[in-house]
């Protein structure tokens, strides 16, 4: 059943992260063959918020080294980052439901992040973005 709450919900995909043997070679392949604009972290896709079309939002595509610890288990080959509108509200609800939080909340100028473990044991990332700050940092953008 979908969550009817207005606060503490997923609003979009914030990122798609995956392991690869050579992240730089992977980024260059995608830049050369598919036209992605890349930077040190991967590429960003821009889109507009339905509730506020003047607001630019971003989805990060990012290859990680095979030996990254960022995904938790070495067996997890990919991780999805979900944009949320109120990280505190969603974490309170998840904690009350017994959902496992992984690690500590990270606070950056461009948003707050928390890893959680989904119902199948996968690590996912929740991100409450500060899009204006995030946009000011971007180099690798893939334009539509």
Rosetta silent file (secondary structure, phi, psi, omega in degrees, C-alpha in Angstrom):
SEQUENCE: XXXXXXXXXXXXXXXXXXXXXXXXXXXXXXXXXXXXXXXXXXXXXXXXXXXXXXXXXXXXXXXXXXXXXXXXXXXXXXXXXXXXXXXXXXXXXXXXXXXXXXXXXXXXXXXXXXXXXXXXXXXXXXXXXXXXXXXXXXXXXXXX
SCORE:     score description
SCORE:     0.000 S_00000001
   1 L     0.000  133.615 -178.043    0.000    0.000    0.000 S_00000001
   2 L   -69.664  148.440  177.248    1.379    3.404   -0.964 S_00000001
   3 L   -75.837  123.860 -179.314    2.266    5.886    1.740 S_00000001
   4 L   -88.218   -8.187 -176.817   -0.367    8.639    1.830 S_00000001
   5 L   -62.318  147.132  177.188    1.745   10.912    4.053 S_00000001
   6 L   -83.708  -28.806 -177.530    2.833   14.284    2.668 S_00000001
   7 L  -112.690  147.597  178.937    6.180   14.348    4.508 S_00000001
   8 L    76.608   53.339  179.815    8.880   11.731    4.557 S_00000001
   9 L  -136.052  160.100  175.074    8.420   10.231    1.144 S_00000001
  10 E   -75.007  135.156  179.897   10.513    9.401   -1.881 S_00000001
  11 E  -114.928   -6.363  179.938   10.276   12.097   -4.560 S_00000001
  12 E   168.208  179.639  175.797   12.548   10.617   -7.215 S_00000001
  13 E   -90.437  121.848  179.421   15.710    8.721   -8.017 S_00000001
  14 E   -89.738  -24.741 -179.447   18.745   10.630   -6.759 S_00000001
  15 E  -172.966  154.790  173.676   21.350    8.297   -8.153 S_00000001
  16 E  -125.380  116.723 -175.317   22.246    4.981   -9.704 S_00000001
  17 E  -119.361  140.364 -179.856   25.565    3.623   -8.487 S_00000001
  18 E  -148.258  155.628  178.890   27.311    0.456   -9.633 S_00000001
  19 E   -84.445  145.308  175.201   30.622   -1.340   -9.260 S_00000001
  20 E  -153.803  154.104 -178.107   33.074   -1.599  -12.119 S_00000001
  21 L   -63.348  -39.590 -176.091   36.709   -2.604  -12.468 S_00000001
  22 L  -135.789   89.609 -177.412   37.794    0.749  -13.896 S_00000001
  23 H   -55.783  -38.790 -178.899   35.409    3.646  -13.145 S_00000001
  24 H   -65.656  -42.547  178.366   37.397    6.141  -15.244 S_00000001
  25 H   -65.490  -38.177  178.184   37.370    3.890  -18.308 S_00000001
  26 H   -63.846  -45.691  178.144   33.650    3.267  -17.812 S_00000001
  27 H   -59.833  -43.635 -178.155   32.923    7.014  -17.604 S_00000001
  28 H   -66.438  -36.656  177.175   34.982    7.641  -20.748 S_00000001
  29 H   -61.297  -47.598 -179.700   33.199    4.859  -22.648 S_00000001
  30 H   -65.769  -35.538  177.199   29.816    6.374  -21.804 S_00000001
  31 H   -66.058  -47.905 -177.038   31.052    9.859  -22.694 S_00000001
  32 H   -68.736  -46.850 -171.390   32.485    8.742  -26.033 S_00000001
  33 H   -93.281  -25.618 -177.423   29.782    6.334  -27.150 S_00000001
  34 H  -120.193   -1.656  174.134   26.618    7.666  -25.512 S_00000001
  35 L    77.913   17.533  177.672   27.436   11.348  -25.102 S_00000001
  36 L   -67.698  138.402  170.503   27.252   11.566  -21.310 S_00000001
  37 L   -83.003  119.680 -173.874   28.819   14.664  -19.792 S_00000001
  38 L  -119.055  155.997  172.893   31.129   13.257  -17.118 S_00000001
  39 L  -136.542 -162.917 -177.615   33.181   14.517  -14.206 S_00000001
  40 L   -60.559  -25.047 -173.868   35.098   12.825  -11.393 S_00000001
  41 L  -102.611  -15.837 -177.145   31.899   11.295   -9.992 S_00000001
  42 L   137.264 -126.644  179.508   30.020   10.285  -13.125 S_00000001
  43 E  -142.594  156.339  176.690   27.225   12.229  -14.775 S_00000001
  44 E  -120.429  136.142  174.186   24.124   14.132  -13.689 S_00000001
  45 E  -106.516  133.072 -178.532   20.773   14.130  -15.430 S_00000001
  46 E   -99.909  150.782  175.334   18.583   17.176  -14.853 S_00000001
  47 E  -155.269  169.887 -177.790   14.837   17.260  -14.569 S_00000001
  48 E  -109.282  143.309  176.974   12.137   19.583  -13.221 S_00000001
  49 L   -69.567  132.603  176.147   10.035   19.103  -10.120 S_00000001
  50 L   -62.866  -38.360 -176.855    6.347   18.469  -10.878 S_00000001
  51 L   -77.980  -19.493  178.753    5.309   20.485   -7.829 S_00000001
  52 L  -149.505   84.097 -175.643    7.637   23.395   -8.720 S_00000001
  53 L   -58.256  -15.824  176.811    8.716   23.387  -12.398 S_00000001
  54 L   -76.576  -14.126 -176.375   11.138   26.254  -11.760 S_00000001
  55 L   -90.777  119.491  175.135   13.172   23.912   -9.537 S_00000001
  56 E   -82.906  136.972  178.071   15.917   21.893  -11.253 S_00000001
  57 E  -124.182  166.508 -171.892   16.557   18.458   -9.775 S_00000001
  58 E  -138.101  145.748  170.795   19.315   15.948  -10.437 S_00000001
  59 E  -124.538  123.579 -177.192   19.912   12.232  -10.757 S_00000001
  60 E   -91.660  131.467  171.518   23.534   11.099  -10.443 S_00000001
  61 E  -108.227  123.381 -171.597   24.881    8.202  -12.524 S_00000001
  62 E  -147.665  117.294  171.503   28.098    6.983  -10.951 S_00000001
  63 E   -80.777  136.430  178.105   30.437    4.031  -11.452 S_00000001
  64 E  -114.131  154.324  176.230   32.321    3.004   -8.288 S_00000001
  65 E   -62.652  148.384  179.542   35.470    0.896   -7.968 S_00000001
  66 L   -52.495  -33.277 -174.358   34.902   -2.834   -7.429 S_00000001
  67 L   -93.388   14.652  179.541   36.404   -2.609   -3.941 S_00000001
  68 L   -60.939  144.360  172.852   34.180    0.219   -2.670 S_00000001
  69 L   -97.400   -0.469 -173.066   32.755   -0.172    0.812 S_00000001
  70 L   -64.142  -28.972 -177.871   30.023    2.355    0.058 S_00000001
  71 L   -88.761   -0.673 -175.752   27.456   -0.300   -0.860 S_00000001
  72 L    85.450 -113.771 -177.298   28.049   -2.337    2.296 S_00000001
  73 L   -58.942  135.308  176.280   28.317   -5.980    1.293 S_00000001
  74 L   -62.842  -18.449  179.033   30.908   -6.743   -1.403 S_00000001
  75 L   -78.181  -16.919 -179.562   28.225   -8.913   -3.040 S_00000001
  76 L   -81.188  115.006 -174.575   25.986   -5.923   -3.710 S_00000001
  77 L   -86.017  -19.525 -177.166   26.832   -4.789   -7.232 S_00000001
  78 E  -147.500  160.529  176.870   24.645   -1.688   -7.378 S_00000001
  79 E  -144.745  140.938  176.733   22.862    0.781   -5.128 S_00000001
  80 E  -104.377  136.597  174.073   19.985    3.183   -5.741 S_00000001
  81 E  -103.527  126.134  179.094   19.866    6.604   -4.086 S_00000001
  82 E  -106.797  130.359  173.774   16.343    7.869   -3.463 S_00000001
  83 E   -75.554  135.940  177.476   15.555   11.580   -3.125 S_00000001
  84 E  -128.530  154.956 -177.595   13.302   12.269   -0.132 S_00000001
  85 L   -89.021  -21.264 -178.132   11.438   15.382    0.957 S_00000001
  86 L  -153.521   92.210 -175.069   11.929   15.022    4.731 S_00000001
  87 H   -61.005  -40.889  179.975   14.701   12.689    5.870 S_00000001
  88 H   -60.580  -44.071 -178.891   13.866   13.027    9.573 S_00000001
  89 H   -64.760  -44.279 -178.697   10.227   12.046    9.010 S_00000001
  90 H   -69.152  -37.171  178.317   11.031    9.030    6.860 S_00000001
  91 H   -67.674  -36.227  176.848   13.762    7.833    9.239 S_00000001
  92 H   -62.735  -44.125  179.173   11.398    8.114   12.210 S_00000001
  93 H   -65.714  -43.362  179.683    8.825    6.012   10.377 S_00000001
  94 H   -65.470  -43.199  179.164   11.401    3.457    9.237 S_00000001
  95 H   -62.191  -43.433  178.755   12.945    3.173   12.707 S_00000001
  96 H   -61.966  -29.814  179.337    9.509    2.695   14.275 S_00000001
  97 L   -86.084   -0.060  178.672    8.887   -0.115   11.782 S_00000001
  98 L    83.865   14.131  178.617   12.166   -1.818   12.742 S_00000001
  99 L   -72.558  136.032 -178.007   14.007   -1.029    9.503 S_00000001
 100 L   -77.344  128.070  171.047   17.784   -1.222    9.919 S_00000001
 101 E   -90.880  141.642 -179.214   19.776    1.970    9.473 S_00000001
 102 E  -113.818  120.271  179.371   23.309    1.435    8.154 S_00000001
 103 E    74.927 -166.772 -178.564   26.033    3.769    9.348 S_00000001
 104 E  -108.729  157.343  177.832   25.507    7.326   10.493 S_00000001
 105 E   -64.406  135.346  174.966   23.758   10.171    8.736 S_00000001
 106 E  -101.536  133.518  179.484   26.088   12.179    6.522 S_00000001
 107 E  -118.160  121.576  178.342   25.511   15.928    6.353 S_00000001
 108 E  -125.763  167.962  178.681   26.945   17.870    3.412 S_00000001
 109 L   -62.843  -27.007 -176.734   26.257   21.337    2.057 S_00000001
 110 L   -97.916   10.177  174.978   24.240   19.734   -0.772 S_00000001
 111 E   145.201  177.669  178.704   22.067   17.542    1.439 S_00000001
 112 E  -117.012  145.030 -173.863   21.767   14.870    4.088 S_00000001
 113 E  -131.314  143.458  172.499   22.213   11.144    3.484 S_00000001
 114 E  -145.501  131.383  173.087   21.334    7.959    5.330 S_00000001
 115 E   -87.678  140.749  174.052   21.821    4.366    4.262 S_00000001
 116 E  -134.007  162.764  178.570   19.116    1.871    5.189 S_00000001
 117 E  -104.159  122.881 -177.662   18.673   -1.832    4.538 S_00000001
 118 L   -77.312 -179.914 -175.804   15.630   -2.696    2.440 S_00000001
 119 L   -64.046  -17.697  177.347   13.388   -5.732    2.911 S_00000001
 120 L  -100.989    6.987  178.250   15.659   -7.907    0.745 S_00000001
 121 L    87.442    6.786  178.031   18.829   -6.965    2.633 S_00000001
 122 L   -84.751  143.209  172.696   20.109   -4.457    0.062 S_00000001
 123 E   -81.371  131.059  172.856   21.668   -1.196    1.149 S_00000001
 124 E  -125.352  164.155 -179.319   19.906    1.819   -0.323 S_00000001
 125 E  -120.836  134.316  173.829   20.624    5.486    0.203 S_00000001
 126 E  -105.906  134.888 -176.293   18.136    8.202    1.140 S_00000001
 127 E  -131.382  121.962  169.895   19.057   11.768    0.215 S_00000001
 128 E   -98.603   99.137 -170.564   17.342   14.975    1.272 S_00000001
 129 E   -79.894  155.703  164.248   18.909   17.278   -1.324 S_00000001
 130 L  -114.985   88.606 -169.947   19.735   20.952   -1.357 S_00000001
 131 H   -60.281  -37.862 -178.879   19.497   21.219   -5.146 S_00000001
 132 H   -63.876  -39.187  177.748   20.755   24.792   -5.474 S_00000001
 133 H   -70.437  -42.121  179.004   23.952   23.901   -3.624 S_00000001
 134 H   -60.193  -44.926 -178.699   24.325   20.628   -5.541 S_00000001
 135 H   -60.423  -35.520 -178.204   23.898   22.419   -8.873 S_00000001
 136 H   -67.670  -15.011 -177.387   26.693   24.872   -8.011 S_00000001
 137 L   -97.716   -8.425 -168.549   29.147   21.954   -7.735 S_00000001
 138 L   -77.295  137.941  168.371   28.378   20.223  -11.034 S_00000001
 139 L  -116.693  -47.974 -175.307   30.765   19.709  -13.911 S_00000001
 140 L   -90.830   97.430  179.280   29.454   16.515  -15.510 S_00000001
 141 E  -123.132  133.733  174.531   25.921   17.141  -16.751 S_00000001
 142 E  -100.371  115.030 -174.791   24.156   15.209  -19.480 S_00000001
 143 L   -88.598  145.183  179.188   21.725   17.587  -21.145 S_00000001
 144 L   -88.676    0.000    0.000   18.413   16.511  -22.589 S_00000001
